[in-house]
Amino acid sequence: MGNGELRNSQLTNDYSRLVAGPLVPRQSRGNEGLHSSLQTFEELIAQIQETRIDIDLVSGELAEELNQVRVDLTRIYSDVTESRLVPFQTFAQRFLPQLNRLTQRLGKSAASRGDLNKLKLPPLKNFTSLG
């Protein structure tokens, strides 16, 4: 039994004893003030218990919602990561016909695939820390 459950159990027991009957028999008008205070206390305890039930319900719903958000964010992260991992060649090949037409029209030369393979470019470092 957790600490919170133990306190709730003690509170319930105390409340049950109060509901069962007054601690001091009502013998005079002086006890009416005590009875009124106990009645107010009982009402407050009932409100606290209702509020606790509401909080438990809301916290359970919030936990479910947060779990769903976590699942959705994980899926989005995976989708974005996968979409970024498409080889550059896949995109670059789309531009080769346009590049060839442009070089012919302007009378210029463009590097061939063999020339590009000869280029020594430094490897990309810390690429994942950019985004």
C-alpha positions as CSV (number, residue, x, y, z in Angstrom):
1,M,0.0,0.0,0.0
2,G,1.5,3.3,-1.1
3,N,1.8,6.4,1.1
4,G,-1.0,8.1,-0.6
5,E,-3.3,5.1,-0.4
6,L,-2.5,4.8,3.4
7,R,-3.5,8.4,3.9
8,N,-6.6,8.0,1.9
9,S,-7.5,4.9,3.9
10,Q,-7.0,6.8,7.2
11,L,-9.1,9.7,5.9
12,T,-11.9,7.3,4.9
13,N,-11.8,5.7,8.3
14,D,-11.9,9.0,10.1
15,Y,-14.8,10.1,7.9
16,S,-16.7,6.9,8.6
17,R,-16.4,7.4,12.3
18,L,-17.7,11.0,12.0
19,V,-20.6,9.9,9.9
20,A,-21.5,7.1,12.4
21,G,-22.3,9.7,15.1
22,P,-21.0,12.7,17.0
23,L,-18.0,12.2,19.2
24,V,-19.7,14.0,22.1
25,P,-23.5,13.5,22.8
26,R,-25.6,16.6,22.1
27,Q,-26.6,17.6,25.6
28,S,-26.7,21.3,25.5
29,R,-26.6,24.3,23.2
30,G,-22.8,24.5,23.6
31,N,-22.5,21.3,21.6
32,E,-24.5,22.6,18.7
33,G,-21.5,24.7,17.6
34,L,-19.3,21.5,17.7
35,H,-22.0,19.6,15.8
36,S,-22.1,22.4,13.2
37,S,-18.3,22.3,12.8
38,L,-18.3,18.5,12.4
39,Q,-21.0,18.8,9.8
40,T,-19.0,21.4,7.9
41,F,-15.9,19.1,8.2
42,E,-17.9,16.2,6.8
43,E,-18.9,18.3,3.8
44,L,-15.4,19.4,3.2
45,I,-14.1,15.8,3.4
46,A,-16.8,14.7,0.9
47,Q,-15.8,17.6,-1.4
48,I,-12.1,16.6,-1.1
49,Q,-12.9,13.0,-1.9
50,E,-14.9,14.0,-5.0
51,T,-12.1,16.3,-6.1
52,R,-9.5,13.6,-5.7
53,I,-11.6,11.2,-7.8
54,D,-11.9,14.0,-10.5
55,I,-8.1,14.5,-10.4
56,D,-7.4,10.8,-10.7
57,L,-9.7,10.6,-13.7
58,V,-8.1,13.7,-15.4
59,S,-4.6,12.5,-14.7
60,G,-5.4,9.1,-16.2
61,E,-6.8,10.7,-19.3
62,L,-3.8,13.1,-19.5
63,A,-1.4,10.1,-19.2
64,E,-3.2,8.4,-22.1
65,E,-3.0,11.5,-24.2
66,L,0.7,12.1,-23.4
67,N,1.4,8.5,-24.4
68,Q,-0.4,9.0,-27.7
69,V,1.5,12.2,-28.4
70,R,4.8,10.3,-27.6
71,V,3.8,7.6,-30.1
72,D,2.8,10.2,-32.8
73,L,6.1,12.1,-32.3
74,T,8.1,8.9,-32.6
75,R,6.4,8.1,-35.8
76,I,6.9,11.6,-37.2
77,Y,10.5,11.5,-36.2
78,S,11.0,8.2,-38.0
79,D,9.2,9.4,-41.1
80,V,11.3,12.6,-41.3
81,T,14.5,10.6,-40.7
82,E,13.6,8.1,-43.5
83,S,12.7,10.9,-45.9
84,R,16.0,12.6,-45.4
85,L,17.9,9.4,-46.1
86,V,17.1,9.2,-49.8
87,P,20.3,9.0,-51.9
88,F,21.2,12.3,-53.6
89,Q,21.7,10.5,-56.9
90,T,17.9,9.8,-56.9
91,F,17.2,13.6,-57.0
92,A,20.2,14.6,-59.1
93,Q,19.3,12.3,-62.0
94,R,16.2,14.3,-62.6
95,F,18.3,17.4,-63.6
96,L,20.7,15.7,-66.0
97,P,18.5,16.2,-69.1
98,Q,17.9,19.8,-68.3
99,L,21.6,20.3,-67.6
100,N,22.5,18.7,-71.0
101,R,20.1,20.9,-72.9
102,L,21.4,24.0,-71.1
103,T,25.0,23.2,-71.8
104,Q,24.2,22.6,-75.5
105,R,22.2,25.9,-75.8
106,L,24.9,27.9,-74.1
107,G,27.9,26.1,-75.8
108,K,29.4,25.3,-72.4
109,S,30.7,22.1,-71.0
110,A,29.6,20.4,-67.8
111,A,31.5,17.9,-65.8
112,S,30.8,14.3,-66.7
113,R,30.0,11.7,-64.2
114,G,33.6,10.4,-64.4
115,D,34.9,13.9,-63.6
116,L,32.6,14.2,-60.7
117,N,33.7,10.9,-59.3
118,K,37.4,12.1,-59.4
119,L,36.6,15.1,-57.1
120,K,37.8,14.6,-53.6
121,L,35.3,16.2,-51.3
122,P,35.7,16.1,-47.6
123,P,33.2,13.9,-45.8
124,L,30.3,15.6,-44.2
125,K,30.8,15.8,-40.4
126,N,28.3,16.6,-37.7
127,F,25.5,16.5,-40.3
128,T,23.0,15.2,-37.8
129,S,23.6,18.1,-35.5
130,L,22.4,20.6,-38.1
131,G,18.7,20.0,-37.8
